[in-house]
């Protein structure tokens, strides 16, 4: 019979050391950092004065392990934006949307749309999913949405998602 005290009949006795983790939960899943040039572009995009819809499409540069800008669009509708997205590869989109409310107000919500189409390579999905939190922090976004097919990206879908934040 082993020596020592069993706690509640379990052997071996529980460990008395505690595990300390220095990283926050958001940092623990980071796969790719945000490109410094993209950080500056996102900062300027946030404070732009233009009053039309605009988008920045971003992708993961696997070799450099960075989220980088792929393309920027001005005056682009959600439906036009949908046509710019690859159907089988993930992308991040920061979208500034001119929203005309029913009561006549106009707002310009800034949101992140994570396009993660069904059928992507699992490795790609993991890299994008693991990098999303860092991108959200860097761009200081609070409206974060996900689509699983590019067909989902419509004006009606976006307005439905944004209506939660009224």
TORPA-111561 format. One line per field, with one value per atom (N, C-alpha, C, O): residue number from 0; atom name; x, y negated, z negated. Coordinates in steps of 0.1 Angstrom, whole numbers, plus 5000, padded with zeros to 4 digits. Each point is the difference from the previous one (the first is absolute). Last residue first. Layout:
REM residues N
i: (NUM  ...)
at: (CA  ...)
east: (X  ...)
north: (Y  ...)
up: (Z  ...)
***
This chain:
REM residues 166
i: (165  165  165  165  164  164  164  164  163  163  163  163  162  162  162  162  161  161  161  161  160  160  160  160  159  159  159  159  158  158  158  158  157  157  157  157  156  156  156  156  155  155  155  155  154  154  154  154  153  153  153  153  152  152  152  152  151  151  151  151  150  150  150  150  149  149  149  149  148  148  148  148  147  147  147  147  146  146  146  146  145  145  145  145  144  144  144  144  143  143  143  143  142  142  142  142  141  141  141  141  140  140  140  140  139  139  139  139  138  138  138  138  137  137  137  137  136  136  136  136  135  135  135  135  134  134  134  134  133  133  133  133  132  132  132  132  131  131  131  131  130  130  130  130  129  129  129  129  128  128  128  128  127  127  127  127  126  126  126  126  125  125  125  125  124  124  124  124  123  123  123  123  122  122  122  122  121  121  121  121  120  120  120  120  119  119  119  119  118  118  118  118  117  117  117  117  116  116  116  116  115  115  115  115  114  114  114  114  113  113  113  113  112  112  112  112  111  111  111  111  110  110  110  110  109  109  109  109  108  108  108  108  107  107  107  107  106  106  106  106  105  105  105  105  104  104  104  104  103  103  103  103  102  102  102  102  101  101  101  101  100  100  100  100  99  99  99  99  98  98  98  98  97  97  97  97  96  96  96  96  95  95  95  95  94  94  94  94  93  93  93  93  92  92  92  92  91  91  91  91  90  90  90  90  89  89  89  89  88  88  88  88  87  87  87  87  86  86  86  86  85  85  85  85  84  84  84  84  83  83  83  83  82  82  82  82  81  81  81  81  80  80  80  80  79  79  79  79  78  78  78  78  77  77  77  77  76  76  76  76  75  75  75  75  74  74  74  74  73  73  73  73  72  72  72  72  71  71  71  71  70  70  70  70  69  69  69  69  68  68  68  68  67  67  67  67  66  66  66  66  65  65  65  65  64  64  64  64  63  63  63  63  62  62  62  62  61  61  61  61  60  60  60  60  59  59  59  59  58  58  58  58  57  57  57  57  56  56  56  56  55  55  55  55  54  54  54  54  53  53  53  53  52  52  52  52  51  51  51  51  50  50  50  50  49  49  49  49  48  48  48  48  47  47  47  47  46  46  46  46  45  45  45  45  44  44  44  44  43  43  43  43  42  42  42  42  41  41  41  41  40  40  40  40  39  39  39  39  38  38  38  38  37  37  37  37  36  36  36  36  35  35  35  35  34  34  34  34  33  33  33  33  32  32  32  32  31  31  31  31  30  30  30  30  29  29  29  29  28  28  28  28  27  27  27  27  26  26  26  26  25  25  25  25  24  24  24  24  23  23  23  23  22  22  22  22  21  21  21  21  20  20  20  20  19  19  19  19  18  18  18  18  17  17  17  17  16  16  16  16  15  15  15  15  14  14  14  14  13  13  13  13  12  12  12  12  11  11  11  11  10  10  10  10  9  9  9  9  8  8  8  8  7  7  7  7  6  6  6  6  5  5  5  5  4  4  4  4  3  3  3  3  2  2  2  2  1  1  1  1  0  0  0  0)
at: (N  CA  C  O  N  CA  C  O  N  CA  C  O  N  CA  C  O  N  CA  C  O  N  CA  C  O  N  CA  C  O  N  CA  C  O  N  CA  C  O  N  CA  C  O  N  CA  C  O  N  CA  C  O  N  CA  C  O  N  CA  C  O  N  CA  C  O  N  CA  C  O  N  CA  C  O  N  CA  C  O  N  CA  C  O  N  CA  C  O  N  CA  C  O  N  CA  C  O  N  CA  C  O  N  CA  C  O  N  CA  C  O  N  CA  C  O  N  CA  C  O  N  CA  C  O  N  CA  C  O  N  CA  C  O  N  CA  C  O  N  CA  C  O  N  CA  C  O  N  CA  C  O  N  CA  C  O  N  CA  C  O  N  CA  C  O  N  CA  C  O  N  CA  C  O  N  CA  C  O  N  CA  C  O  N  CA  C  O  N  CA  C  O  N  CA  C  O  N  CA  C  O  N  CA  C  O  N  CA  C  O  N  CA  C  O  N  CA  C  O  N  CA  C  O  N  CA  C  O  N  CA  C  O  N  CA  C  O  N  CA  C  O  N  CA  C  O  N  CA  C  O  N  CA  C  O  N  CA  C  O  N  CA  C  O  N  CA  C  O  N  CA  C  O  N  CA  C  O  N  CA  C  O  N  CA  C  O  N  CA  C  O  N  CA  C  O  N  CA  C  O  N  CA  C  O  N  CA  C  O  N  CA  C  O  N  CA  C  O  N  CA  C  O  N  CA  C  O  N  CA  C  O  N  CA  C  O  N  CA  C  O  N  CA  C  O  N  CA  C  O  N  CA  C  O  N  CA  C  O  N  CA  C  O  N  CA  C  O  N  CA  C  O  N  CA  C  O  N  CA  C  O  N  CA  C  O  N  CA  C  O  N  CA  C  O  N  CA  C  O  N  CA  C  O  N  CA  C  O  N  CA  C  O  N  CA  C  O  N  CA  C  O  N  CA  C  O  N  CA  C  O  N  CA  C  O  N  CA  C  O  N  CA  C  O  N  CA  C  O  N  CA  C  O  N  CA  C  O  N  CA  C  O  N  CA  C  O  N  CA  C  O  N  CA  C  O  N  CA  C  O  N  CA  C  O  N  CA  C  O  N  CA  C  O  N  CA  C  O  N  CA  C  O  N  CA  C  O  N  CA  C  O  N  CA  C  O  N  CA  C  O  N  CA  C  O  N  CA  C  O  N  CA  C  O  N  CA  C  O  N  CA  C  O  N  CA  C  O  N  CA  C  O  N  CA  C  O  N  CA  C  O  N  CA  C  O  N  CA  C  O  N  CA  C  O  N  CA  C  O  N  CA  C  O  N  CA  C  O  N  CA  C  O  N  CA  C  O  N  CA  C  O  N  CA  C  O  N  CA  C  O  N  CA  C  O  N  CA  C  O  N  CA  C  O  N  CA  C  O  N  CA  C  O  N  CA  C  O  N  CA  C  O  N  CA  C  O  N  CA  C  O  N  CA  C  O  N  CA  C  O  N  CA  C  O  N  CA  C  O  N  CA  C  O  N  CA  C  O  N  CA  C  O  N  CA  C  O  N  CA  C  O  N  CA  C  O  N  CA  C  O  N  CA  C  O  N  CA  C  O  N  CA  C  O  N  CA  C  O  N  CA  C  O  N  CA  C  O  N  CA  C  O  N  CA  C  O  N  CA  C  O  N  CA  C  O)
east: (4721  4993  5000  4995  5023  5008  4994  5006  4976  5002  5007  4999  4994  4988  5002  4993  5038  5003  4988  5002  4994  5011  5002  5002  4967  4995  5011  4996  5016  4991  4994  4998  5029  5008  4991  5004  4976  5007  5007  5000  4979  4990  5007  4996  5030  4997  4990  5001  5031  4991  4997  5003  5026  5003  4991  5003  4997  4994  5002  4992  5029  4986  4993  4990  5054  5000  4986  4997  5012  4999  4999  4994  5011  5005  4999  5006  4999  4992  5007  5012  4987  5007  4990  4988  5024  4990  5008  5011  4993  5008  4990  4992  5014  4990  5007  5007  5018  4991  4989  4993  5062  4986  4992  5005  5045  4990  4986  4992  5051  4991  4990  4992  5038  5008  4992  5002  4977  5007  5007  4999  4983  4989  5005  4996  5035  4995  4989  5000  5016  5010  4996  5002  4970  4999  5011  4997  5001  4989  5000  4998  5032  5005  4989  5003  4989  5010  5005  5005  4966  4993  5009  4996  5024  4991  4993  5000  5027  5008  4992  5003  4975  5006  5009  5000  4980  4989  5006  4997  5031  4997  4990  5001  5010  5011  4998  5003  4965  4999  5012  4999  4980  5010  5000  5000  4955  5014  5008  4996  4956  5009  5014  5008  4952  5000  5009  4999  5010  4991  5002  5011  4997  5007  4991  4993  5013  4995  5008  5012  4977  5009  4994  4990  5005  4993  5011  5009  4985  5009  4991  4992  4996  4999  5011  5005  4972  5013  4999  5000  4960  5006  5012  5001  4971  5010  5007  5012  4937  5012  5010  4996  4956  5010  5012  5004  4938  5014  5009  4996  4956  5006  5015  5007  4961  4996  5007  4999  5010  4986  4996  4991  5061  4990  4986  4998  5049  4989  4990  4993  5062  4987  4990  5001  5050  4991  4986  4993  5056  4987  4992  4998  5054  4993  4988  5000  5034  4990  4994  4995  5046  4996  4992  5004  5010  4996  4996  4992  5036  4995  4996  5007  4997  5004  4994  4990  5018  4995  5006  5010  4978  5011  4995  4992  4982  5006  5012  5007  4967  4990  5006  4992  5026  5002  4990  4997  4993  5005  5002  4992  4988  5014  5007  5012  4940  5006  5015  5006  4969  4998  5007  5007  4989  5010  5000  5011  4954  5012  5012  5009  4951  4999  5012  5005  4991  5002  5000  5008  5006  4988  5004  5010  5022  4997  4989  5000  5031  4987  4996  4996  5053  4992  4987  4999  5044  4989  4993  4999  5050  4992  4989  5004  5031  4994  4991  4995  5036  5000  4995  5006  5021  4989  5001  5011  5006  5004  4988  4990  5029  4988  5003  5005  5032  4995  4986  4997  5042  4992  4994  5000  5027  5005  4992  5004  4986  5014  5005  5010  4943  5005  5015  5005  4958  5013  5006  5007  4940  5012  5011  4998  4962  5003  5012  5007  4952  5013  5001  4990  4981  5000  5014  5010  4958  5014  4999  4995  4967  5004  5015  5006  4947  5014  5004  4995  4960  5005  5014  5004  4983  4995  5005  5009  5002  4987  4994  4987  5065  4991  4987  5000  5040  4989  4990  4989  5046  4998  4988  4991  5031  4997  4998  5001  5009  4990  4996  4988  5046  4987  4989  4989  5057  4995  4986  4992  5029  4998  4994  4991  5021  4988  4997  4989  5052  4989  4987  4990  5049  4998  4989  4992  5018  4995  4998  4990  5029  4986  4994  4989  5058  4994  4985  4993  5031  5001  4994  4993  4990  5011  5000  4989  4992  4995  5012  5008  4995  4999  4994  4999  4992  5007  4998  4990  4995  5008  5009  5012  4959  5005  5010  5009  4964  4997  5006  4997  5008  5004  4998  5006  4982  5013  5004  5009  4949  5000  5014  5001  4992  4993  5001  5002  5037  4986  4993  5007  5042  4993  4985  4994  5038  5002  4992  4997  4997  5001  5001  4991  5016  4999  5002  5010  4976  5006  4997  4989  5018  4991  5007  5011  4998  5005  4989  4992  5003  4998  5005  4998  4981  5012  4997  4989  4986  5000  5012  5006  4996  4994  5001  5009  4989  5008  4993  4990  4979  5014  5005  4994  4958  5007  5015  5005  4959  5001  5008  5000  4993  4987  5001  4993  5052  4990  4987  5000  5046  4992  4989  4994  5057  4986  4993  5003  5044  4995  4985  4994  5035  5000  4995  5000  4987  5008  4999  4990  5006  4991  5009  5010)
north: (4506  4987  4993  4989  5056  4990  4986  4991  5049  5004  4989  4999  4999  4995  5004  4994  5020  4987  4995  4992  5048  5002  4987  5000  4999  5009  5001  4999  4978  4992  5008  4995  5028  4991  4991  4998  5032  5008  4990  5001  4981  5004  5007  4998  4990  4988  5004  4995  5044  4991  4988  5000  5048  4986  4991  4998  5051  4994  4985  4993  5036  4996  4993  4993  5027  4986  4995  4988  5049  5000  4985  4992  5016  5013  5002  5010  4946  5006  5013  5001  4962  5010  5005  5002  4951  5010  5010  4998  4958  5011  5010  5006  4943  5007  5010  4997  4975  5007  5007  5009  4971  5002  5007  5009  4974  4995  5001  4990  5026  4990  4994  4991  5041  4990  4989  4988  5050  4991  4989  4988  5045  4993  4990  4988  5041  4990  4992  4988  5048  4990  4989  4988  5050  4992  4988  4989  5043  4991  4991  4988  5050  4986  4990  4988  5060  4997  4985  4995  5023  4999  4996  4993  5013  4989  4998  4990  5048  4988  4987  4991  5051  4999  4987  4993  5019  4996  4998  4990  5027  4986  4995  4989  5056  4993  4985  4991  5040  4999  4991  4992  5001  5009  4997  4989  5000  4995  5011  5009  4994  5006  4994  5005  4965  5015  5005  4995  4955  5008  5015  5005  4948  5013  5010  5008  4936  5009  5013  5001  4955  5011  5010  5007  4939  5011  5011  4998  4954  5010  5011  5006  4939  5014  5009  4996  4951  5006  5014  5002  4958  5010  5007  5002  4953  5006  5011  4998  4972  5004  5008  5004  4962  5007  5003  4991  4998  4998  5008  5009  4992  4990  4997  4993  5043  4987  4988  4988  5058  4997  4986  4994  5013  5006  4996  4990  5016  4991  5006  5010  4998  5006  4989  4991  5021  4988  5006  5005  5019  5001  4987  4997  5028  4987  4999  4998  5045  4994  4988  5001  5039  4989  4991  4996  5058  4988  4990  5003  5047  4991  4987  4996  5059  4986  4992  5004  5051  4991  4986  4998  5038  4996  4990  4992  5027  5012  4996  5009  4960  5009  5011  5006  4941  5014  5009  4999  4948  5010  5014  5004  4955  4999  5010  5002  4993  5005  4999  5006  4977  5015  5005  5011  4943  5005  5015  5007  4971  4998  5006  5006  4993  5009  5000  5010  4959  5013  5011  5009  4942  5006  5014  5006  4949  5014  5006  4999  4958  5000  5014  5001  5000  4989  5001  5006  5030  4995  4988  4999  5035  4990  4995  4999  5048  4990  4990  5004  5028  5005  4990  4998  5002  4994  5007  5001  5026  4989  4995  5007  5025  4996  4987  4990  5049  4987  4999  5006  5027  5001  4987  4996  5017  4990  5001  4993  5038  5000  4990  5003  5000  5011  5000  5004  4958  5003  5011  4998  4986  5004  5004  5008  4954  5014  5003  4991  4968  5004  5016  5007  4945  5015  5004  4995  4959  5005  5015  5005  4953  5013  5002  4995  4968  5003  5013  5003  4959  5013  5002  4996  4954  5011  5013  5000  4953  5004  5011  5002  4976  5003  5006  5006  4983  4990  5003  4994  5038  4994  4991  5002  5027  4985  4993  4988  5060  4997  4986  4997  5016  5004  4997  4996  4998  4990  5003  4990  5043  4988  4988  4993  5047  5002  4988  4995  5006  4999  5001  4992  5016  4986  4997  4991  5054  4993  4985  4995  5031  5002  4993  4994  5007  4991  5001  4990  5040  4986  4990  4990  5061  4993  4985  4994  5046  4991  4992  4994  5058  4986  4991  5005  5050  4989  4987  4996  5041  5007  4990  5002  5000  4992  5009  5006  5004  5006  4993  5003  4982  5014  5007  5010  4944  5002  5015  5003  4984  4995  5002  5003  5009  5009  4995  5008  4976  4998  5010  5005  5004  4994  4999  5008  5011  4986  4994  4988  5055  4997  4985  4993  5049  4986  4998  5004  5038  4996  4986  4995  5031  4995  4996  4996  5042  4989  4995  5008  5031  4988  4987  4989  5063  4991  4987  4995  5052  4989  4992  4998  5054  4988  4989  5000  5048  4993  4988  4995  5033  5001  4997  5005  4989  5000  5001  4994  5004  5013  5000  5010  4950  5005  5013  5003  4982  4991  5005  5003  5022  4998  4990  5001  5006  4999  4998  4992  5037  4986  5000  5010  5034  4992  4986  4996  5053  4988  4992  5000  5054  4988  4988  4999)
up: (5319  5000  4987  4998  5018  4994  4999  4996  5026  4986  4992  4988  5059  4993  4985  4991  5044  4993  4992  4991  5034  4990  4993  4987  5048  4989  4989  4989  5050  4992  4989  4989  5042  4992  4991  4988  5042  4990  4991  4987  5050  4991  4988  4988  5049  4992  4989  4989  5027  5006  4992  4988  5012  4999  5009  5012  4987  4988  4999  4994  5039  5004  4988  5002  4995  5004  5004  5000  4962  5014  5005  4993  4962  5004  5015  5005  4958  5011  5004  5000  4955  5008  5010  4998  4968  5006  5008  5004  4958  5007  5004  4992  4984  5008  5009  5010  4962  4991  5007  4995  5012  5005  4990  4993  5014  4989  5005  5000  5021  5007  4990  5004  4979  5007  5006  5000  4980  4990  5007  4996  5031  4993  4990  5000  5020  5010  4994  5002  4973  5001  5009  4997  5000  4988  5000  4996  5041  4999  4988  5001  5012  5002  4998  4999  4999  4990  5000  4990  5044  4987  4989  4991  5051  5000  4987  4994  5013  5000  4999  4993  5011  4987  4999  4990  5051  4991  4986  4993  5041  5002  4990  4994  5005  4996  5002  4991  5024  4986  4995  4990  5059  4994  4984  4996  5030  4999  4994  4993  5012  5011  5000  5008  4974  4999  5011  5012  4973  5008  4997  4997  4979  4998  5008  4993  4997  5010  4999  5003  4964  5002  5010  4996  4991  5005  5003  5008  4962  5005  5005  4992  5002  4995  5007  5011  4979  5005  4994  4988  5022  4991  5008  5012  4992  5008  4992  4996  5008  4992  5009  5011  4989  5008  4990  4993  5002  4996  5010  5006  4996  5007  4996  5007  4978  4994  5007  4995  5017  5003  4995  5006  5006  4991  5004  5007  5020  4999  4991  5004  5003  4997  4998  4991  5031  4998  4998  5009  4980  5007  4997  4989  5011  4995  5008  5012  4977  5008  4993  4989  5014  4991  5009  5011  4993  5006  4989  4991  5019  4990  5008  5010  5007  5001  4988  4994  5029  4990  5003  5007  5032  4991  4990  5003  5034  4993  4991  4995  5034  4995  4991  4992  5015  5006  4993  4988  5019  4990  5007  5008  5012  4999  4991  5000  5006  5013  5000  5008  4955  5000  5013  4999  4996  4992  5000  5001  5020  5008  4992  5006  4971  5011  5009  5005  4959  4995  5011  5000  5016  4993  4995  5004  5007  5003  4992  4987  5016  5005  5005  5012  4981  4996  5007  5011  4974  5009  4994  4988  5010  4994  5010  5012  4978  5009  4992  4989  4990  5014  5010  5010  4939  5009  5013  5006  4950  5009  5008  5002  4953  5007  5008  4994  4993  4998  5007  5010  4991  4988  4996  4988  5052  4991  4986  4991  5044  4999  4989  4993  5018  4993  4998  4989  5016  5007  4992  4990  5011  4992  5010  5009  5000  5000  4991  4996  5016  4995  5001  4999  5019  4999  4996  5006  4988  5001  4999  4990  5023  4995  5002  5009  4992  5003  4994  4989  5022  4996  5004  5011  4983  5008  4994  4991  4996  4995  5009  5000  4983  5011  4995  4990  4984  5001  5010  5000  4967  5014  4999  4993  4972  4999  5013  5001  4996  4989  4999  4997  5033  5005  4989  5004  4985  5009  5005  5002  4972  4992  5008  4996  5027  4992  4991  4999  5025  5009  4993  5003  4972  5003  5010  4998  4992  4988  5002  4996  5038  4999  4988  5000  5006  5010  5000  5001  4970  4996  5010  4996  5000  5006  4996  5000  4969  5010  5006  4992  4988  4995  5012  5011  4979  5008  4994  4995  4981  5009  5008  5002  4949  5011  5008  4995  4963  5013  5012  5011  4942  5001  5013  5003  4983  5005  5002  5008  4973  5014  5006  5012  4942  5009  5015  5009  4960  4999  5010  5009  4967  5011  4998  4993  4975  5001  5012  5000  4965  5014  5001  4994  4967  5003  5015  5006  4957  5014  5002  4999  4952  5010  5013  5000  4958  5008  5009  5005  4967  4993  5007  4996  5018  5001  4993  5001  4985  5010  4999  4989  4998  4995  5010  5009  5012  4991  4994  5006  4994  4999  5014  5010  4958  5013  4997  4991  4975  5006  5014  5006  4966  5005  5007  5009  4983  4998  5006  5012  4968  5011  4996  4989  4991  4998  5013  5009  4980  5002  4998  4998  5020  4988  5004  5011  5012  5001  4987  4993  5011  5000  5000  4992)
***
